[in-house]
């Protein structure tokens, strides 16, 4: 598995935004997951539970060039 670093951002009004780095070869790609969860712990738990699917979706978006300001943006599955 590739290493993922998670950095929570406080955005509790609109849910939690979790930022993480995805290893793509020797490079690292910044990714963000927007959730509907109220707490960082809930959002982080969701990310870990669905890590494989979210990493796959992030890699697919990166391969298609679907970046917003250089960031792969994801929403909940």
BELWO-V379977 format. One line per field, one symbol per residue. ss: DSSP state (H for helix, E for strand, L for the rest). phi: phi as a letter, one per 20 degrees, with the letter a starting at -180 (. if undefined). psi: psi as a letter, one per 30 degrees, with the letter a starting at -180 (. if undefined). Layout:
BEGIN
ss: ???
phi: ???
psi: ???
END
This chain:
BEGIN
ss: LLLEEEEEELLHHHLLEEEEEEEELLEEEEEEEELLLLLHHHHHHHHHHLHHHHHHHHHHHHHLLLLELLEEEEELL
phi: .efcddcfcfbffdnedddbddfcmeecdfccdeddfedfffffffgffdgffffffffffffemeddlmcedccff
psi: kkkkkkjkkjhfeglkjkklkkkjbflkkklkjklgkfleeeeeeeeeegeeeeeeeeeeeeefgikjhgkjkllk.
END
